[in-house]
Amino acid sequence: MPAEPAQPVRLLRSLGLFQLIVMGVIMVQPTAPMPPFGAISAGANGHVVTTVLIAMFAMMLTALSYGRMARAYPAAGSAYTYVARELHPALGYFTGWSMLLDYMVNPLICVIWCSKAMMGLFPGTPFWLWACAFAALFTVLNLRRITATARTNEALTAIMGVVILWTLGACARYILHLPELDAQRFLTPFYDPERFSWRSLSNGASIAVLTYIGYDGIATLSEEVKDPRRNVLRAMVATCFVIGVLSAVEVYAAQVVWPAAEPYPDPDTAYLAVARRAGGEILFQTLSWTLVVATIGSASGALLAGARLLYGMGRDNAIPRGFFGYLHPKSRVPSRNVMLMGALALLGAFAISYQTGAELLNFGALIGFMGVNVSSLVHYYIRERDRNWSHLVAPAAGFLVCFYLWLSLSWIARIAGFAWLAFGVAYGAWKTGGFRRDIIRFEIPADE
């Protein structure tokens, strides 16, 4: 009898809703508002809590669009897949290319930040040693089966949860022992009439959106999720809500301990200064280590999402399929993409600064957010003629917010971002003979 044809290797559906939410929280980081706390406070003139909640509302609108599109197309690729299917394959290609910049830069700057942090904790150690160690760590974490990655993320969440509770408890104890305590001190984090202006609130909200960057990585795991048509939407909205509420509590406690009218020693480490004031040197050291752990989780999540975005584009032949569309037959992980991104993170850590890398993050991410919102509007409100108001208002509002933030990027980030896009255009033109042939061939797998 003739041998049965070998079944193609596919991603393994193994993630439940809880695991997906945990992975989403890790991708964003439960300590997400702590590093940019000082910058948000300066931009918002002290109204950090209010801006974090405004940003949560804006990101939840985009999360709805992401979840709805993941329900329509439960495939790896995220915004790239949605835009290509609903608008045009070439637009999907450029969306994926733009978001790839975000995913590639995120692990890179995490290598830089973690290496610099460890140099501070262990003076005299060289940068190259830590850079190699962290790039290798991020790579190894993502070469295992996705269920192993999920278990690691659950452990990271538990560790960070304990330290966050310790920090909040220390803040509460410090506040209760203040000699003079009135109601105004508890209200000013939300609204301080002496420091409030709409301009500063808008500026602060645009910075506070950075607190949520990374939650879109959930959509790239659609092919590894049980019941993706329901669970991806639930997980994305739940992740934004959990991060928003947790962030609001964290920054509220910090602002009560250290009012905005009192300047911080260093805005870049403002939250660590709050921790030292509330809990002393032990809490300061512990929180410093926790932020290193959180950054490891963020980098691992970004590398995981980026490798699967490359896999989606490679499988659809938007980029060379033989390399990027490969899955390891045992782990079912796009191992070549993981190793490539790990190598690029290491090399990039020696080529650019942390600040330059951080400014590039939003360029690609916001293009992806805009594309997903437009795709959701087109798919449900126009193509399917579902005139439910939420299918029009939510994606339209999400697009406008993201477009405003994209216009607010620094000129350096825009120049570098457009240079990346130009390279993508050149490759696409070469691949299609001047865009005379289709650039993408889709393969949307069934819900196995």
C-alpha positions as CSV (number, residue, x, y, z in Angstrom):
1,M,0.0,0.0,0.0
2,P,1.2,3.5,-0.8
3,A,2.5,5.4,2.2
4,E,0.2,8.1,3.5
5,P,1.5,11.6,2.8
6,A,3.2,13.2,5.8
7,Q,1.2,15.7,7.6
8,P,2.6,19.3,7.6
9,V,4.1,20.5,10.8
10,R,1.9,23.1,12.4
11,L,2.0,25.2,15.6
12,L,0.5,23.3,18.6
13,R,-2.8,24.6,20.1
14,S,-2.0,24.2,23.8
15,L,-2.7,27.6,25.5
16,G,-5.9,28.2,27.5
17,L,-7.4,31.6,28.3
18,F,-5.6,32.0,31.7
19,Q,-2.2,31.1,30.2
20,L,-2.9,33.6,27.4
21,I,-3.7,36.4,29.8
22,V,-0.6,35.6,31.9
23,M,1.5,35.7,28.8
24,G,-0.1,39.0,27.8
25,V,0.6,40.5,31.2
26,I,4.2,39.4,31.0
27,M,4.5,40.8,27.4
28,V,3.4,44.2,28.8
29,Q,5.0,43.7,32.2
30,P,3.0,44.0,35.5
31,T,5.7,46.5,36.5
32,A,5.1,48.4,33.2
33,P,4.5,51.9,34.7
34,M,7.5,51.9,37.0
35,P,10.3,52.7,34.5
36,P,8.5,55.5,32.7
37,F,6.8,56.8,35.9
38,G,9.0,59.9,36.1
39,A,8.6,60.7,32.4
40,I,4.8,60.4,32.6
41,S,4.7,62.6,35.7
42,A,6.8,65.3,34.0
43,G,4.6,65.2,30.9
44,A,1.3,65.2,32.7
45,N,2.4,67.7,35.4
46,G,1.8,65.1,38.0
47,H,-1.5,63.5,36.8
48,V,0.0,60.0,36.3
49,V,-3.0,58.1,37.5
50,T,-5.4,60.0,35.2
51,T,-3.2,59.6,32.2
52,V,-2.7,55.8,32.8
53,L,-6.5,55.4,32.9
54,I,-7.0,57.4,29.8
55,A,-4.4,55.4,28.0
56,M,-6.1,52.2,29.2
57,F,-9.4,53.3,27.6
58,A,-7.6,54.1,24.3
59,M,-5.7,50.7,24.2
60,M,-8.8,48.7,25.0
61,L,-10.5,50.2,21.9
62,T,-7.6,48.8,19.8
63,A,-7.7,45.5,21.8
64,L,-11.3,45.1,20.7
65,S,-10.3,45.4,17.1
66,Y,-7.4,43.0,17.6
67,G,-9.7,40.5,19.2
68,R,-12.4,40.7,16.6
69,M,-9.9,40.3,13.8
70,A,-8.3,37.3,15.5
71,R,-11.8,35.8,15.7
72,A,-12.1,36.3,11.9
73,Y,-8.6,35.1,11.1
74,P,-7.1,32.8,13.8
75,A,-3.7,32.8,12.3
76,A,-0.2,33.8,13.3
77,G,0.8,37.2,11.8
78,S,-1.4,39.5,13.8
79,A,-1.9,43.0,12.2
80,Y,0.0,41.9,9.1
81,T,-2.6,39.1,8.4
82,Y,-5.6,41.3,9.1
83,V,-4.6,44.2,7.0
84,A,-3.5,42.0,4.1
85,R,-6.8,40.1,4.0
86,E,-9.1,43.0,4.5
87,L,-7.4,45.9,2.7
88,H,-4.7,44.7,0.3
89,P,-1.8,42.2,0.4
90,A,0.8,44.9,-0.2
91,L,-0.6,47.0,2.7
92,G,-0.5,43.9,4.9
93,Y,3.1,43.3,3.9
94,F,4.1,46.9,4.8
95,T,2.2,46.7,8.1
96,G,4.0,43.5,9.0
97,W,7.3,45.0,7.9
98,S,6.6,48.1,10.1
99,M,5.6,46.0,13.2
100,L,8.6,43.9,12.7
101,L,10.7,46.9,13.6
102,D,8.9,47.1,16.9
103,Y,9.4,43.4,17.7
104,M,13.1,43.4,16.6
105,V,14.0,46.6,18.6
106,N,12.3,45.5,21.8
107,P,14.6,42.6,22.6
108,L,17.6,44.7,21.5
109,I,16.9,47.5,24.0
110,C,16.1,45.0,26.7
111,V,19.6,43.5,26.2
112,I,21.0,47.0,26.6
113,W,18.9,47.9,29.7
114,C,19.5,44.6,31.5
115,S,23.2,44.7,30.8
116,K,23.6,48.3,32.1
117,A,21.5,47.4,35.1
118,M,23.7,44.5,35.9
119,M,26.8,46.6,35.5
120,G,25.4,48.9,38.1
121,L,24.7,46.0,40.5
122,F,28.1,44.5,39.8
123,P,30.5,47.3,39.2
124,G,33.5,46.5,37.1
125,T,31.9,43.8,34.9
126,P,32.0,44.5,31.2
127,F,29.0,45.3,29.0
128,W,29.8,42.6,26.4
129,L,29.6,39.9,29.0
130,W,26.1,40.8,30.1
131,A,25.0,41.5,26.5
132,C,26.0,38.0,25.4
133,A,24.4,36.4,28.4
134,F,21.1,38.1,28.1
135,A,20.9,37.7,24.3
136,A,21.5,33.9,24.8
137,L,19.0,33.8,27.6
138,F,16.2,35.4,25.5
139,T,17.0,33.0,22.7
140,V,17.0,29.8,24.8
141,L,13.7,30.7,26.5
142,N,12.0,30.8,23.1
143,L,13.5,27.6,21.6
144,R,11.3,25.4,23.8
145,R,7.7,24.4,23.3
146,I,5.2,27.2,23.8
147,T,3.8,25.4,26.9
148,A,7.2,25.6,28.6
149,T,7.3,29.3,27.8
150,A,3.9,29.7,29.4
151,R,5.1,28.0,32.6
152,T,8.1,30.3,32.8
153,N,5.8,33.3,32.4
154,E,3.5,32.1,35.2
155,A,6.5,31.9,37.5
156,L,7.7,35.4,36.5
157,T,4.2,36.8,37.1
158,A,4.2,35.2,40.6
159,I,7.6,36.6,41.5
160,M,6.7,40.1,40.3
161,G,3.4,39.9,42.0
162,V,5.0,39.3,45.4
163,V,7.4,42.3,45.0
164,I,4.6,44.6,43.8
165,L,2.5,43.7,46.9
166,W,5.5,44.3,49.1
167,T,6.0,47.7,47.4
168,L,2.4,48.7,47.8
169,G,2.4,47.5,51.4
170,A,5.5,49.6,52.2
171,C,3.8,52.6,50.6
172,A,0.7,52.1,52.6
173,R,2.7,51.8,55.9
174,Y,4.7,55.0,55.0
175,I,1.5,56.9,54.2
176,L,-0.2,55.9,57.5
177,H,2.8,57.1,59.5
178,L,2.9,60.6,57.9
179,P,2.6,63.3,60.6
180,E,0.3,65.5,58.5
181,L,-2.2,63.7,56.2
182,D,-5.2,65.3,54.6
183,A,-7.8,64.4,52.0
184,Q,-6.1,66.6,49.4
185,R,-3.0,64.4,49.3
186,F,-5.2,61.5,48.3
187,L,-6.9,63.4,45.5
188,T,-4.1,65.2,43.8
189,P,-2.8,62.2,41.9
190,F,-6.2,62.3,40.0
191,Y,-6.6,66.1,39.8
192,D,-4.4,68.9,41.1
193,P,-6.0,72.3,40.3
194,E,-2.7,74.1,40.7
195,R,-0.9,71.9,38.2
196,F,-3.7,70.8,35.8
197,S,-3.9,71.8,32.1
198,W,-5.5,69.9,29.2
199,R,-2.3,70.2,27.2
200,S,-0.2,68.5,29.9
201,L,-2.9,65.8,30.4
202,S,-2.8,65.1,26.6
203,N,1.0,65.0,26.6
204,G,1.1,62.7,29.6
205,A,-1.5,60.3,28.1
206,S,0.5,60.0,24.9
207,I,3.5,58.9,27.0
208,A,1.4,56.6,29.3
209,V,0.3,54.6,26.2
210,L,3.8,53.1,26.4
211,T,2.7,51.3,29.5
212,Y,0.6,49.0,27.3
213,I,2.9,48.4,24.4
214,G,3.3,44.7,23.8
215,Y,-0.2,43.4,24.4
216,D,-0.7,43.0,20.7
217,G,1.8,40.1,20.8
218,I,-1.2,38.0,22.1
219,A,-2.7,38.0,18.6
220,T,0.4,36.4,17.1
221,L,-0.2,33.3,19.2
222,S,-3.7,32.7,17.7
223,E,-2.6,29.4,16.1
224,E,-1.4,28.1,19.5
225,V,-4.6,29.0,21.4
226,K,-7.5,26.7,22.3
227,D,-10.7,28.2,20.9
228,P,-8.9,31.3,19.4
229,R,-12.1,32.9,18.0
230,R,-13.2,33.6,21.6
231,N,-10.1,33.5,23.8
232,V,-7.9,35.9,21.9
233,L,-10.4,38.8,22.1
234,R,-11.0,38.0,25.8
235,A,-7.3,37.8,26.6
236,M,-6.4,41.0,24.9
237,V,-9.1,43.1,26.5
238,A,-8.5,41.4,29.9
239,T,-4.8,42.1,29.6
240,C,-5.3,45.8,28.9
241,F,-7.8,46.0,31.8
242,V,-5.5,44.1,34.3
243,I,-2.5,46.2,33.3
244,G,-4.5,49.4,33.5
245,V,-5.9,48.8,37.0
246,L,-2.6,47.5,38.3
247,S,-0.7,50.4,36.8
248,A,-3.1,52.9,38.3
249,V,-2.7,51.4,41.7
250,E,1.1,51.4,41.5
251,V,1.4,55.0,40.3
252,Y,-1.3,56.2,42.8
253,A,0.6,54.8,45.7
254,A,3.8,56.3,44.4
255,Q,2.3,59.8,44.0
256,V,0.9,59.8,47.5
257,V,4.2,58.8,48.9
258,W,6.1,61.3,46.8
259,P,3.8,64.2,45.6
260,A,4.5,65.6,42.1
261,A,5.2,69.0,43.5
262,E,8.4,67.6,45.1
263,P,11.1,66.9,42.4
264,Y,12.6,63.5,42.0
265,P,16.4,63.0,42.3
266,D,16.4,61.4,38.8
267,P,13.2,61.2,36.7
268,D,14.5,58.0,34.9
269,T,14.6,56.2,38.3
270,A,11.8,58.0,40.0
271,Y,9.9,54.9,41.1
272,L,13.0,53.4,42.6
273,A,13.4,56.6,44.6
274,V,9.8,56.1,45.8
275,A,10.6,52.5,46.8
276,R,13.7,53.6,48.8
277,R,11.6,56.2,50.6
278,A,8.8,53.8,51.5
279,G,10.7,50.6,52.2
280,G,14.4,51.5,52.6
281,E,17.4,50.0,50.9
282,I,16.2,46.4,50.9
283,L,13.1,47.2,48.9
284,F,15.2,49.5,46.6
285,Q,17.5,46.6,45.8
286,T,14.7,44.0,45.5
287,L,12.7,46.2,43.2
288,S,15.8,46.9,41.0
289,W,16.3,43.2,40.6
290,T,12.5,42.7,39.9
291,L,12.6,45.3,37.1
292,V,15.5,43.3,35.5
293,V,13.4,40.2,35.7
294,A,10.4,42.1,34.3
295,T,12.6,43.3,31.4
296,I,13.7,39.7,30.7
297,G,10.0,38.7,30.5
298,S,9.3,41.6,28.2
299,A,12.2,40.8,25.9
300,S,11.3,37.1,25.8
301,G,7.7,38.0,24.9
302,A,8.7,40.4,22.2
303,L,11.1,37.8,20.7
304,L,8.4,35.2,20.8
305,A,5.9,37.4,19.1
306,G,8.5,38.6,16.5
307,A,9.6,35.1,15.6
308,R,6.0,34.2,15.0
309,L,5.3,37.3,12.9
310,L,8.3,36.3,10.8
311,Y,6.9,32.8,10.6
312,G,3.5,34.1,9.4
313,M,5.1,36.3,6.7
314,G,7.4,33.5,5.7
315,R,4.7,30.9,5.4
316,D,2.7,33.3,3.2
317,N,5.8,33.8,1.1
318,A,6.0,37.5,1.8
319,I,9.7,36.9,2.8
320,P,11.7,33.7,1.9
321,R,9.6,30.8,3.0
322,G,12.4,28.2,3.2
323,F,14.0,30.0,6.1
324,F,11.3,32.1,7.8
325,G,8.4,29.6,7.3
326,Y,10.3,26.7,9.0
327,L,9.0,25.0,12.2
328,H,11.2,22.7,14.2
329,P,9.5,19.3,13.8
330,K,9.7,18.4,17.5
331,S,9.1,21.6,19.4
332,R,6.9,23.2,16.6
333,V,8.7,26.5,17.3
334,P,10.0,28.7,14.5
335,S,13.5,28.1,15.7
336,R,15.4,29.7,12.9
337,N,13.5,33.0,13.4
338,V,14.2,32.8,17.2
339,M,17.9,32.4,16.7
340,L,18.0,35.1,14.0
341,M,16.3,37.6,16.3
342,G,18.6,36.7,19.2
343,A,21.6,37.3,17.1
344,L,20.3,40.7,15.9
345,A,19.5,41.7,19.5
346,L,23.1,41.0,20.4
347,L,24.6,42.8,17.4
348,G,22.3,45.8,17.8
349,A,23.2,46.2,21.5
350,F,26.7,47.2,20.4
351,A,25.5,49.4,17.5
352,I,22.8,51.8,19.0
353,S,22.0,53.4,22.3
354,Y,19.0,52.5,24.5
355,Q,17.4,55.9,23.9
356,T,17.6,55.6,20.1
357,G,16.1,52.1,20.2
358,A,13.3,53.2,22.5
359,E,12.3,56.0,20.2
360,L,11.9,53.5,17.3
361,L,9.5,51.2,19.2
362,N,6.3,53.2,18.7
363,F,6.8,53.9,15.0
364,G,6.0,50.3,13.9
365,A,3.6,49.5,16.7
366,L,1.4,52.4,16.0
367,I,1.2,51.7,12.3
368,G,0.1,48.2,13.2
369,F,-2.5,49.5,15.7
370,M,-3.9,51.9,13.0
371,G,-4.1,49.0,10.5
372,V,-5.9,46.7,12.8
373,N,-8.5,49.3,13.6
374,V,-9.2,50.1,10.0
375,S,-9.3,46.3,9.2
376,S,-11.9,45.7,11.9
377,L,-14.0,48.5,10.6
378,V,-13.9,47.3,7.0
379,H,-14.4,43.6,7.9
380,Y,-17.5,44.0,10.2
381,Y,-19.1,47.3,9.4
382,I,-18.5,47.4,5.6
383,R,-18.0,43.9,4.3
384,E,-20.4,42.0,6.6
385,R,-22.7,45.0,6.9
386,D,-23.0,44.6,10.7
387,R,-24.3,48.1,11.6
388,N,-23.7,47.7,15.3
389,W,-22.4,51.0,16.5
390,S,-19.4,49.5,18.2
391,H,-18.1,48.1,14.9
392,L,-17.8,51.7,13.7
393,V,-17.1,53.9,16.7
394,A,-14.6,51.7,18.6
395,P,-12.2,51.1,15.6
396,A,-12.6,54.7,14.3
397,A,-11.7,56.1,17.8
398,G,-8.9,53.7,18.1
399,F,-7.4,54.7,14.8
400,L,-7.6,58.4,15.5
401,V,-5.9,58.1,18.9
402,C,-3.1,56.0,17.4
403,F,-2.7,58.4,14.4
404,Y,-2.4,61.3,16.8
405,L,0.3,59.5,18.8
406,W,2.1,58.5,15.6
407,L,2.2,62.2,14.5
408,S,3.7,63.0,17.9
409,L,6.8,60.9,17.4
410,S,10.2,62.6,17.4
411,W,11.7,63.4,14.0
412,I,14.6,61.0,14.7
413,A,12.2,58.1,15.2
414,R,10.2,59.0,12.0
415,I,13.4,59.3,9.9
416,A,14.7,55.9,11.1
417,G,11.2,54.4,10.7
418,F,10.8,55.7,7.2
419,A,14.3,54.4,6.3
420,W,13.2,50.9,7.5
421,L,10.0,51.2,5.4
422,A,12.0,52.2,2.4
423,F,14.1,49.1,2.7
424,G,10.9,47.0,2.9
425,V,9.6,48.8,-0.2
426,A,12.8,48.1,-2.1
427,Y,12.7,44.4,-1.2
428,G,9.0,44.1,-2.1
429,A,9.6,45.7,-5.5
430,W,12.5,43.4,-6.2
431,K,10.5,40.3,-5.1
432,T,7.5,41.1,-7.3
433,G,9.2,42.7,-10.3
434,G,8.0,46.2,-9.5
435,F,4.8,45.0,-7.7
436,R,3.5,43.3,-10.8
437,R,3.0,40.0,-9.0
438,D,1.2,39.2,-5.7
439,I,3.6,39.6,-2.8
440,I,1.7,37.3,-0.4
441,R,0.2,33.8,-0.8
442,F,-2.0,33.1,2.2
443,E,-2.4,29.9,4.2
444,I,-5.0,30.2,7.0
445,P,-5.1,27.0,9.0
446,A,-8.2,25.5,10.5
447,D,-9.0,25.6,14.2
448,E,-7.5,22.3,15.1
